[in-house]
Amino acid sequence: MTLTRTITALRKAALAYPETREDHPWGECAFKVKEKVFLFLGRDEDELRITFKLPASRDFALLLPFAKPTAYGLGKSGWVTCAFKTGEPVPLPMMLDWLDESFRAVAPKKLSATVPPRRG
């Protein structure tokens, strides 16, 4: 899957959650629920960066070669950034699972409870 297709799939999935919107601070796409970010997507000409809040999966994620703690001190709060160069495979089912985890970590509990669990 190309980086463009990956971005399209993640964007569509993020906006399918209730009460979410897309914003564009710092030249990146930020997906927010109730004004709190749960996904950052950044791209330059040869790399895609995907950033999630992963309270449950963080330690596992950081074992993977494409993942690292997010900069600016966010890594200490469970944020993980995944980077993929053009042509590298992106494990989209895993990214969608992490998107779901990130949404649930950030969304108000009552809102999160209205969303069925992801079946990937």
N, C-alpha and C positions, 0 to 999 in steps of 0.2 A: 504494500500500500504506500502510495506517495505521501510526502509530508503534507501536501495540500489536502488530500483526502482524509488524512488523520485529523487535521485541524477541523475540517468540515464535520467529521463524525463527532469529535469532542464538543464542538460548538453546539451542534444540534442536541446532543445528549444533555449538556449543561443547561441549555435554555428550556428543555422539557421539564425541568424541576419547577415546582410552583414558586411563584413570587421571585423569580430570578430575572436578572437583566445583565446586559453586556455594557461594559464601560471601557474607556481607552486611556488610562493614565500611563505616563512614562513611555508611550509608544507601544505598549503591549495591550493585549486583550485581557480584561479582568472580568470574571463572571461572579456576580454578587447575589446573595440572598439577604434580604432585609439590610442592604447596605454593607454587608460583610462579605469579603472576598473568599471564595472557595476554590477558584481555579484561575491561574495565570497561564496564558499562552503567549510565547514570544518567538519571533522568527526573524532570522536574517537570511541572507541569500543561500547559505548552505547548512543551517542548523535550526532545529525546532527545540524549544524549551517548554516543558510542561511542569507546572508547579502545583502541588496539592498539599493539604494539611492531612497528615496520616497518623493520628494518635495510636492506632492499633497496628498498622503495617510498616511503620517507620523503620524499625530495626531490620526487618526482612528486606525492605526496599533498598536500604543502604548497603546491602550485600551485593547488589547488582551493579555491573560496570557502568551503566548509564545514569545512575542516581547518585546524588550527593546532597548534604544538608543545604538548604536554601541560604543564600547570603544575607547580609544585613541583620544577623542575629535571629532570623526567623527559624533557622534550623533547630535552635534550642527549644522552640515551641512546637516542634513536630512537623514543620514544613520541609518538603523534599522536592528537589528539582531534578527532572529527568531530561537529558539532552540527547538528541539523535541527529546525526549528520545525514545529509541527502544520501539515499541509497541504503542506509541502515534500516533493518527491520524494526518496526515499532510494535510491541505486543499490545495491540489495541484492546483485547478483552481485559487484560490486566489494568490498562489505563482507565477503562470504563469502571472497573471495580473500585479503583482508587478515587475516581471522580465521585462515585457514590459515597465512599467513606468520607471524603473531604466535605461534600455537601452536608452529610449528617453531623459531622464534627462542628460545623459552623452554623447551620440552620437552627432556629428555635426548636426545642424538643417537640412541641405540639405540631409544628409544621412538618418536621421530619417524620413524625408518626403517621402522617397522612399518605406518605409515599411507600408503596410496596417495596420490599427488598429486591435488589437487582438479581436477576437470574442470568448469570453469564455462563 
